[in-house]
Amino acid sequence: MFNFLKDNDSDKLIAELKKVETHAKETFGGKDKNIWFKFGSSDTLTTTISDIKTDLTTRNRNHILDNFKLVTSDLNPQNELQVFFS
């Protein structure tokens, strides 16, 4: 996400996230499982890779960019990126 904020290459971001997801599936099993993200402890959404891809091309772009900035630049532990696999 940090590299995306620097180079703005959404295809590269999505490809890298899918690599992480594939690795999780191979390591932990679960063909039907996916990774999803929470951007800080106050985030109530479950954001998937597909959601990120869509958000980057819609009116939600600023919201997802703000979330990326929050979890990559804020040192407050309440604002850390949480990654889940289920």
VMD Tcl script that builds the backbone (N, CA, C; Angstrom):
set m [mol new atoms 258]
animate dup $m
set s [atomselect $m all]
$s set {name element resname resid chain x y z} {
  {N N MET 1 A 0.827 -1.184 0.000}
  {CA C MET 1 A 0.000 0.000 0.000}
  {C C MET 1 A 0.871 1.247 0.000}
  {N N PHE 2 A 1.966 1.173 0.739}
  {CA C PHE 2 A 2.885 2.302 0.752}
  {C C PHE 2 A 3.460 2.531 -0.649}
  {N N ASN 3 A 3.886 1.445 -1.309}
  {CA C ASN 3 A 4.427 1.588 -2.661}
  {C C ASN 3 A 3.370 2.100 -3.629}
  {N N PHE 4 A 2.131 1.680 -3.467}
  {CA C PHE 4 A 1.069 2.194 -4.326}
  {C C PHE 4 A 0.928 3.701 -4.169}
  {N N LEU 5 A 1.002 4.192 -2.949}
  {CA C LEU 5 A 0.891 5.631 -2.719}
  {C C LEU 5 A 2.032 6.383 -3.393}
  {N N LYS 6 A 3.188 5.719 -3.531}
  {CA C LYS 6 A 4.331 6.353 -4.194}
  {C C LYS 6 A 4.211 6.301 -5.703}
  {N N ASP 7 A 3.844 5.159 -6.272}
  {CA C ASP 7 A 3.882 5.014 -7.732}
  {C C ASP 7 A 2.516 4.966 -8.410}
  {N N ASN 8 A 1.441 4.863 -7.625}
  {CA C ASN 8 A 0.071 4.921 -8.153}
  {C C ASN 8 A -0.222 3.834 -9.199}
  {N N ASP 9 A 0.387 2.674 -9.037}
  {CA C ASP 9 A 0.185 1.568 -9.975}
  {C C ASP 9 A -0.803 0.574 -9.363}
  {N N SER 10 A -2.070 0.747 -9.678}
  {CA C SER 10 A -3.104 -0.096 -9.062}
  {C C SER 10 A -3.005 -1.545 -9.527}
  {N N ASP 11 A -2.591 -1.772 -10.772}
  {CA C ASP 11 A -2.447 -3.153 -11.251}
  {C C ASP 11 A -1.391 -3.897 -10.439}
  {N N LYS 12 A -0.288 -3.227 -10.146}
  {CA C LYS 12 A 0.777 -3.840 -9.351}
  {C C LYS 12 A 0.293 -4.123 -7.926}
  {N N LEU 13 A -0.431 -3.170 -7.340}
  {CA C LEU 13 A -0.976 -3.358 -5.995}
  {C C LEU 13 A -1.873 -4.584 -5.941}
  {N N ILE 14 A -2.817 -4.672 -6.862}
  {CA C ILE 14 A -3.767 -5.793 -6.866}
  {C C ILE 14 A -3.031 -7.114 -7.090}
  {N N ALA 15 A -2.051 -7.120 -7.995}
  {CA C ALA 15 A -1.284 -8.339 -8.252}
  {C C ALA 15 A -0.534 -8.784 -7.000}
  {N N GLU 16 A 0.064 -7.847 -6.285}
  {CA C GLU 16 A 0.800 -8.191 -5.067}
  {C C GLU 16 A -0.143 -8.697 -3.973}
  {N N LEU 17 A -1.302 -8.072 -3.837}
  {CA C LEU 17 A -2.264 -8.534 -2.835}
  {C C LEU 17 A -2.771 -9.934 -3.157}
  {N N LYS 18 A -2.977 -10.211 -4.439}
  {CA C LYS 18 A -3.422 -11.549 -4.842}
  {C C LYS 18 A -2.336 -12.591 -4.580}
  {N N LYS 19 A -1.059 -12.205 -4.722}
  {CA C LYS 19 A 0.038 -13.124 -4.390}
  {C C LYS 19 A -0.013 -13.487 -2.908}
  {N N VAL 20 A -0.266 -12.493 -2.072}
  {CA C VAL 20 A -0.362 -12.737 -0.631}
  {C C VAL 20 A -1.526 -13.682 -0.345}
  {N N GLU 21 A -2.646 -13.441 -1.005}
  {CA C GLU 21 A -3.816 -14.285 -0.802}
  {C C GLU 21 A -3.544 -15.724 -1.256}
  {N N THR 22 A -2.907 -15.884 -2.391}
  {CA C THR 22 A -2.568 -17.220 -2.896}
  {C C THR 22 A -1.634 -17.931 -1.927}
  {N N HIS 23 A -0.662 -17.203 -1.417}
  {CA C HIS 23 A 0.265 -17.782 -0.436}
  {C C HIS 23 A -0.496 -18.248 0.817}
  {N N ALA 24 A -1.428 -17.438 1.284}
  {CA C ALA 24 A -2.222 -17.817 2.469}
  {C C ALA 24 A -3.033 -19.068 2.190}
  {N N LYS 25 A -3.623 -19.151 1.007}
  {CA C LYS 25 A -4.416 -20.334 0.656}
  {C C LYS 25 A -3.545 -21.581 0.611}
  {N N GLU 26 A -2.341 -21.455 0.045}
  {CA C GLU 26 A -1.434 -22.595 -0.051}
  {C C GLU 26 A -0.887 -22.989 1.318}
  {N N THR 27 A -0.635 -22.011 2.161}
  {CA C THR 27 A -0.034 -22.263 3.464}
  {C C THR 27 A -1.043 -22.766 4.493}
  {N N PHE 28 A -2.212 -22.122 4.517}
  {CA C PHE 28 A -3.191 -22.426 5.559}
  {C C PHE 28 A -4.378 -23.229 5.057}
  {N N GLY 29 A -4.458 -23.455 3.756}
  {CA C GLY 29 A -5.576 -24.190 3.182}
  {C C GLY 29 A -6.805 -23.321 3.054}
  {N N GLY 30 A -7.783 -23.851 2.394}
  {CA C GLY 30 A -9.040 -23.128 2.252}
  {C C GLY 30 A -9.176 -22.441 0.917}
  {N N LYS 31 A -9.511 -23.208 -0.102}
  {CA C LYS 31 A -9.673 -22.647 -1.444}
  {C C LYS 31 A -10.730 -21.552 -1.486}
  {N N ASP 32 A -11.732 -21.661 -0.621}
  {CA C ASP 32 A -12.831 -20.701 -0.622}
  {C C ASP 32 A -12.588 -19.523 0.307}
  {N N LYS 33 A -11.445 -19.488 0.957}
  {CA C LYS 33 A -11.148 -18.398 1.880}
  {C C LYS 33 A -10.471 -17.254 1.134}
  {N N ASN 34 A -10.579 -16.064 1.712}
  {CA C ASN 34 A -9.964 -14.872 1.135}
  {C C ASN 34 A -9.331 -14.046 2.234}
  {N N ILE 35 A -8.384 -13.193 1.840}
  {CA C ILE 35 A -7.883 -12.232 2.809}
  {C C ILE 35 A -8.762 -10.997 2.741}
  {N N TRP 36 A -8.881 -10.343 3.868}
  {CA C TRP 36 A -9.624 -9.089 3.921}
  {C C TRP 36 A -8.967 -8.202 4.960}
  {N N PHE 37 A -9.282 -6.928 4.883}
  {CA C PHE 37 A -8.549 -5.920 5.631}
  {C C PHE 37 A -9.458 -5.044 6.466}
  {N N LYS 38 A -8.910 -4.600 7.587}
  {CA C LYS 38 A -9.528 -3.548 8.389}
  {C C LYS 38 A -8.460 -2.469 8.552}
  {N N PHE 39 A -8.848 -1.259 8.289}
  {CA C PHE 39 A -7.930 -0.128 8.343}
  {C C PHE 39 A -8.084 0.587 9.681}
  {N N GLY 40 A -7.421 0.042 10.683}
  {CA C GLY 40 A -7.499 0.605 12.029}
  {C C GLY 40 A -8.610 -0.032 12.840}
  {N N SER 41 A -8.548 0.169 14.134}
  {CA C SER 41 A -9.498 -0.479 15.036}
  {C C SER 41 A -10.914 0.073 14.920}
  {N N SER 42 A -11.071 1.261 14.375}
  {CA C SER 42 A -12.416 1.834 14.252}
  {C C SER 42 A -13.099 1.482 12.930}
  {N N ASP 43 A -12.397 0.794 12.043}
  {CA C ASP 43 A -12.969 0.402 10.755}
  {C C ASP 43 A -13.979 -0.713 10.980}
  {N N THR 44 A -15.199 -0.523 10.512}
  {CA C THR 44 A -16.246 -1.523 10.685}
  {C C THR 44 A -16.514 -2.325 9.415}
  {N N LEU 45 A -15.763 -2.052 8.360}
  {CA C LEU 45 A -15.963 -2.757 7.098}
  {C C LEU 45 A -15.038 -3.958 6.992}
  {N N THR 46 A -15.367 -4.863 6.105}
  {CA C THR 46 A -14.468 -5.936 5.725}
  {C C THR 46 A -14.113 -5.677 4.267}
  {N N THR 47 A -12.910 -5.219 4.025}
  {CA C THR 47 A -12.488 -4.807 2.698}
  {C C THR 47 A -11.656 -5.906 2.056}
  {N N THR 48 A -12.145 -6.431 0.935}
  {CA C THR 48 A -11.443 -7.488 0.214}
  {C C THR 48 A -10.577 -6.869 -0.881}
  {N N ILE 49 A -9.787 -7.700 -1.534}
  {CA C ILE 49 A -8.980 -7.228 -2.662}
  {C C ILE 49 A -9.897 -6.701 -3.763}
  {N N SER 50 A -10.971 -7.386 -3.997}
  {CA C SER 50 A -11.939 -6.948 -5.004}
  {C C SER 50 A -12.515 -5.576 -4.659}
  {N N ASP 51 A -12.810 -5.356 -3.380}
  {CA C ASP 51 A -13.311 -4.049 -2.940}
  {C C ASP 51 A -12.277 -2.959 -3.206}
  {N N ILE 52 A -11.017 -3.259 -2.902}
  {CA C ILE 52 A -9.951 -2.275 -3.122}
  {C C ILE 52 A -9.852 -1.938 -4.606}
  {N N LYS 53 A -9.860 -2.972 -5.438}
  {CA C LYS 53 A -9.778 -2.760 -6.889}
  {C C LYS 53 A -10.921 -1.879 -7.374}
  {N N THR 54 A -12.123 -2.167 -6.916}
  {CA C THR 54 A -13.291 -1.374 -7.304}
  {C C THR 54 A -13.187 0.049 -6.775}
  {N N ASP 55 A -12.828 0.189 -5.508}
  {CA C ASP 55 A -12.750 1.516 -4.890}
  {C C ASP 55 A -11.744 2.426 -5.586}
  {N N LEU 56 A -10.670 1.842 -6.095}
  {CA C LEU 56 A -9.651 2.657 -6.757}
  {C C LEU 56 A -10.125 3.229 -8.086}
  {N N THR 57 A -11.231 2.710 -8.619}
  {CA C THR 57 A -11.740 3.188 -9.905}
  {C C THR 57 A -13.115 3.845 -9.801}
  {N N THR 58 A -13.563 4.099 -8.586}
  {CA C THR 58 A -14.890 4.695 -8.407}
  {C C THR 58 A -14.798 5.936 -7.534}
  {N N ARG 59 A -15.955 6.442 -7.180}
  {CA C ARG 59 A -16.000 7.640 -6.338}
  {C C ARG 59 A -15.454 7.388 -4.927}
  {N N ASN 60 A -15.259 6.111 -4.568}
  {CA C ASN 60 A -14.697 5.761 -3.255}
  {C C ASN 60 A -13.178 5.856 -3.232}
  {N N ARG 61 A -12.568 6.262 -4.334}
  {CA C ARG 61 A -11.106 6.310 -4.439}
  {C C ARG 61 A -10.472 7.106 -3.296}
  {N N ASN 62 A -10.995 8.273 -3.005}
  {CA C ASN 62 A -10.411 9.096 -1.946}
  {C C ASN 62 A -10.506 8.419 -0.581}
  {N N HIS 63 A -11.589 7.718 -0.348}
  {CA C HIS 63 A -11.759 7.020 0.924}
  {C C HIS 63 A -10.704 5.928 1.092}
  {N N ILE 64 A -10.514 5.114 0.056}
  {CA C ILE 64 A -9.534 4.034 0.168}
  {C C ILE 64 A -8.117 4.607 0.239}
  {N N LEU 65 A -7.855 5.684 -0.468}
  {CA C LEU 65 A -6.535 6.319 -0.386}
  {C C LEU 65 A -6.283 6.866 1.014}
  {N N ASP 66 A -7.299 7.451 1.615}
  {CA C ASP 66 A -7.168 7.931 2.995}
  {C C ASP 66 A -6.859 6.765 3.942}
  {N N ASN 67 A -7.505 5.625 3.723}
  {CA C ASN 67 A -7.232 4.442 4.551}
  {C C ASN 67 A -5.793 3.960 4.368}
  {N N PHE 68 A -5.319 3.938 3.118}
  {CA C PHE 68 A -3.934 3.543 2.854}
  {C C PHE 68 A -2.970 4.468 3.590}
  {N N LYS 69 A -3.224 5.763 3.499}
  {CA C LYS 69 A -2.354 6.748 4.153}
  {C C LYS 69 A -2.378 6.569 5.667}
  {N N LEU 70 A -3.552 6.312 6.201}
  {CA C LEU 70 A -3.701 6.134 7.643}
  {C C LEU 70 A -2.828 4.989 8.157}
  {N N VAL 71 A -2.895 3.847 7.491}
  {CA C VAL 71 A -2.185 2.676 7.998}
  {C C VAL 71 A -0.705 2.637 7.619}
  {N N THR 72 A -0.281 3.505 6.711}
  {CA C THR 72 A 1.134 3.502 6.341}
  {C C THR 72 A 1.917 4.652 6.946}
  {N N SER 73 A 1.234 5.654 7.453}
  {CA C SER 73 A 1.989 6.809 7.934}
  {C C SER 73 A 1.716 7.186 9.388}
  {N N ASP 74 A 0.704 6.622 9.980}
  {CA C ASP 74 A 0.356 6.963 11.358}
  {C C ASP 74 A 0.962 5.936 12.303}
  {N N LEU 75 A 1.672 6.382 13.300}
  {CA C LEU 75 A 2.328 5.475 14.240}
  {C C LEU 75 A 1.419 5.037 15.392}
  {N N ASN 76 A 0.201 5.519 15.418}
  {CA C ASN 76 A -0.748 5.140 16.455}
  {C C ASN 76 A -1.175 3.686 16.238}
  {N N PRO 77 A -0.987 2.802 17.216}
  {CA C PRO 77 A -1.356 1.394 17.041}
  {C C PRO 77 A -2.850 1.189 16.762}
  {N N GLN 78 A -3.676 2.150 17.099}
  {CA C GLN 78 A -5.106 2.046 16.804}
  {C C GLN 78 A -5.375 2.141 15.295}
  {N N ASN 79 A -4.382 2.627 14.548}
  {CA C ASN 79 A -4.550 2.832 13.113}
  {C C ASN 79 A -3.747 1.853 12.273}
  {N N GLU 80 A -3.419 0.697 12.845}
  {CA C GLU 80 A -2.640 -0.262 12.082}
  {C C GLU 80 A -3.529 -1.094 11.163}
  {N N LEU 81 A -2.942 -1.575 10.095}
  {CA C LEU 81 A -3.643 -2.432 9.152}
  {C C LEU 81 A -3.808 -3.813 9.780}
  {N N GLN 82 A -5.020 -4.329 9.719}
  {CA C GLN 82 A -5.299 -5.674 10.210}
  {C C GLN 82 A -5.675 -6.534 9.000}
  {N N VAL 83 A -5.032 -7.686 8.884}
  {CA C VAL 83 A -5.277 -8.584 7.765}
  {C C VAL 83 A -5.841 -9.880 8.308}
  {N N PHE 84 A -6.943 -10.320 7.724}
  {CA C PHE 84 A -7.627 -11.535 8.161}
  {C C PHE 84 A -7.705 -12.513 6.984}
  {N N PHE 85 A -7.857 -13.774 7.313}
  {CA C PHE 85 A -7.977 -14.836 6.309}
  {C C PHE 85 A -9.110 -15.752 6.745}
  {N N SER 86 A -10.190 -15.671 6.020}
  {CA C SER 86 A -11.333 -16.541 6.352}
  {C C SER 86 A -12.233 -16.709 5.161}
}
mol reanalyze $m
mol bondsrecalc $m
mol representation Tube
mol addrep $m
